[in-house]
Amino acid sequence: MQECLIHDNSLRFSRATYGILVLIAFIIHSQWLILVVSVLIILGAFSLKINLPYQFHALVIKKMMHDTSAPVTKDRGEINFVAAMTGVLLLVGFLFLYFDKWVNGAWIYIIIVDFLIFLACFVGFCVATLMYVFFKKIFHK
């Protein structure tokens, strides 16, 4: 288990940014914005250095607000799994829209995924984290 230091506020900011972008895409029915957001999230799964909203908050906003909160230690696998799962879920929604299959259902699916992003951001309850812990217990034996 590799652990990494992560700024919790920056992670919340990143999730909120992605959630707002998905909500905007839902409102204006932009499948291409869904694709952009899903690709950005998937890229962020490979490294936090590629997660643009996280880096923006960690490097710019924290300094502007003089935030001196210490980073917390988290499992790198958990962070990567959550980002990859979120990105893939959004990518599936994009593919349904792109191939014109169940378009209304795809938009409902995307707004549910967006709700889960906001749930993880504001409440701290992340379904993908629970899945990661569940899979880790099953496959770690």
GIQUIWO-V350863 format. One record per residue. SS is DSSP state (alpha for helix, beta for strand, coil for the rest). PSI is psi in whole degrees, -180 to 180 (999 if undefined). Layout:
SS|PSI + SS|PSI
This chain:
coil|112 + coil|134 + beta|152 + beta|158 + beta|133 + beta|141 + coil|115 + alpha|-40 + alpha|-36 + alpha|-37 + alpha|-41 + alpha|-41 + alpha|-42 + alpha|-47 + alpha|-41 + alpha|-40 + alpha|-48 + alpha|-40 + alpha|-41 + alpha|-41 + alpha|-40 + alpha|-38 + alpha|-42 + alpha|-44 + alpha|-39 + alpha|-43 + alpha|-43 + alpha|3 + coil|54 + coil|102 + alpha|-28 + alpha|-33 + alpha|-36 + alpha|-44 + alpha|-45 + alpha|-46 + alpha|-43 + alpha|-39 + alpha|-41 + alpha|-41 + alpha|-43 + alpha|-40 + alpha|-39 + alpha|-19 + alpha|-26 + alpha|-35 + coil|144 + alpha|-19 + alpha|-21 + alpha|-11 + coil|98 + alpha|-48 + alpha|-37 + alpha|-48 + alpha|-39 + alpha|-46 + alpha|-44 + alpha|-36 + alpha|-33 + alpha|-59 + alpha|-40 + alpha|-38 + alpha|-37 + alpha|-35 + coil|0 + coil|43 + coil|119 + coil|22 + coil|142 + coil|146 + coil|155 + beta|158 + beta|127 + beta|159 + beta|123 + alpha|-36 + alpha|-39 + alpha|-47 + alpha|-46 + alpha|-41 + alpha|-44 + alpha|-45 + alpha|-44 + alpha|-43 + alpha|-44 + alpha|-46 + alpha|-41 + alpha|-39 + alpha|-42 + alpha|-36 + alpha|-38 + alpha|-43 + alpha|-42 + alpha|-43 + alpha|-39 + alpha|-41 + alpha|-42 + alpha|-42 + coil|8 + coil|42 + coil|126 + coil|56 + alpha|-47 + alpha|-41 + alpha|-36 + alpha|-41 + alpha|-38 + alpha|-44 + alpha|-44 + alpha|-40 + alpha|-30 + alpha|-43 + alpha|-40 + alpha|-40 + alpha|-41 + alpha|-35 + alpha|-47 + alpha|-34 + alpha|-44 + alpha|-34 + alpha|-52 + alpha|-33 + alpha|-31 + coil|7 + coil|113 + coil|118 + alpha|-39 + alpha|-34 + alpha|-41 + alpha|-40 + alpha|-41 + alpha|-46 + alpha|-42 + alpha|-50 + alpha|-36 + alpha|-40 + alpha|-38 + alpha|-48 + alpha|-7 + coil|-15 + coil|999
